[in-house]
Amino acid sequence: MTTPFEVPLRSEISRIVSYIPGTQIKDLKEKFNFEHVIKLASNENPLGSSPNVKKILNKSFSDIRLYPDGEAKALRTSLSDQLKVNVNNIIVGNGSNELIVLLALMILKPGDQVVFGSPSFPVYSIVSSMFGSIAKPVALTNYTFDLEKLLDNITSKTKIVFICNPNNPTGTIVSAIKIEEFLKKISSKILVVLDEAYVEYVQDQACKDTIQLLHRYSNLVILRTFSKAYGLAGLRVGYGIAHVDLISNLQKVRQPFNVNFLALKTAEVALNDQKFLKQVIHLNTRMRTLLTSQLYNMGLSVPKSESNFVYIEIKDAYKIYEKLLKKGIIIRPIQKNSIRVTTGTETQTMSFLNQFKKII
Ligand SMILES: Cc1ncc(COP(=O)(O)O)c(C=O)c1O
């Protein structure tokens, strides 16, 4: 297509820095003619998903000509039973990413401010730019969201605060008590988005019970996903839990059938297989400990992760990433002095450690 594109776009669009996804297995296989590639770059689940997911997928194929349940009733009811919150406090999204965008769409105007820790999930900054708002990244303290510092950066223009817990990419957590102290101190007119994409992996009880906060803070929304511990990243399902008024307004701005038929069916089945989830968490805890202890032994600085990845501060991060690619291992460079590595199966994790040791 050679004719120039001349349709005027909203000026905000040119300021968006695109999200860069992790290197794909297929691309690396093609580039180096590899038969096997290990991907530890996007915090996906090395065990896949519940065996029941395959069964329901096979059973559901004949019905994909039908539109999905636009209200996601069955999945929201299962979530409501498990989380002990009313169905009307739950919304399901095309990944939790969709819900982040919809929240921003409902709230942000040009000139508003959005506060979050840094480094953290890049989408917080992207959605801020999308609506002409000003992103205010606040440096982490000891690799951890510093809620006092976030408070210091809140102004009359602040409309949304994102707290990523555990934080991607550092894996660190803040306790539910600290989150409540923070909520007590800010205006109930500022939306606090507690992004718990990795909550299932957390072992520290101090940050587990955040849902009870929803009873006291109408400006809090908790986001979770089926992409990580439930192993359904490719199907795109996430959910949000919040005050009924927030949820009913979010329902207005989503697409009528935002979550596809197979995604809804499989998420429900995955949610009900808590035995599989336990295996996932058990493997993750073992691999996280293995990674952390071996990296410590190499003299590296690794914050305590409560997630399914570890963050490693190391110079020449991009060179290390490139060298690992040549060995068929994909990790994620974060900045020029840090990388993030997802926990794999034992074989995958050991392969990474062996190659990494040689490279550094
Ligand atoms: C912190 C965090 N939040 C949200 C998401 C989005 O997840 P999804 O849209 O797959 O539910 C991710 C994905 O990596 C993430 O790391």
The ligand as an ORCA input file, in Angstrom:
! r2SCAN-3c Opt
* xyz 0 1
  C       0.429     -7.434     36.226
  C      -0.383     -7.863     35.062
  N      -1.630     -7.439     34.958
  C      -2.410     -7.797     33.941
  C      -1.931     -8.613     32.958
  C      -2.831     -8.939     31.806
  O      -3.216    -10.253     31.834
  P      -4.375    -10.833     30.935
  O      -4.859     -9.731     30.049
  O      -3.775    -11.953     30.199
  O      -5.438    -11.248     31.902
  C      -0.624     -9.088     33.009
  C      -0.095     -9.931     31.941
  O       1.030    -10.273     31.848
  C       0.176     -8.707     34.088
  O       1.440     -9.091     34.212
*
